[in-house]
């Protein structure tokens, strides 16, 4: 999944309305981010919109580049 995720980040790198990122939940800097977002297992994909609130929603769809895009 990581290669497709990296490709997705590159695809939207210049977008003014979409941000694709990743967090290492095992790192000191990432633990708080993942706890705040309610991440319980890895890998977890979450999306955030005005409607989802700060905790976001878990993405349950396919994980290929084409599906994620």
N, C-alpha and C positions, 0 to 999 in steps of 0.2 A: 504494500500500500504506500510506502514512503516515496517511491519514485513518482507515482501518480499524484500524490499530495504536493510534492515539490513542483511538478509540472503545473498543477493548479495554481500554486502561489505565483509562479512566473507568469501564467496567463492573466492574472488579475493584478499584477504588480503596479500597473499604471492607473488602476481604477480609482476614481474619486469617491465611489460609493460602496465598494466591496473590499474587505480586508480578509486575507487568508493568512493564518499564522499557525504556529505550533508551539507547544509548551512541553518541556520535559518535567513531568510531575514528580520525578525522583530527585530533581536538583533543589538546592536550597532556595533559589529564586522562583522555581516553579511550584513548589508545594502550596504556598498560599493562594496562588492563582487557581490551581486545581481544586483546592478545598472550597474557595469562594464560589467556583462554578459547579460544585457538586459532583465532580468527577470521582467515580468509584472504581473503575476498571480501565485497562489500557489495551489497545488504543480506543479512545473515546472521541467521537466527533460531535461537536456542539455548534449550533448556530445562534446568532443573537440578532434580534430585530427589536423595533419599538414594542412589538406585541409580546415578545418572550420575556421581557424583564432582564435583570442583571444576571440571573442564573442561566438564562438561555434554554434551549430545547435540545434534547439528544437527537441526532440524526440517525435514522434506522435504515436508510436506503443502501443501495449498492455502493461499492467503494472504488470503482474504476474511475479513471479520469473523466471519461465520457459521462458517466452517471453523476459525478460530483459537479461537473460544469453545468 
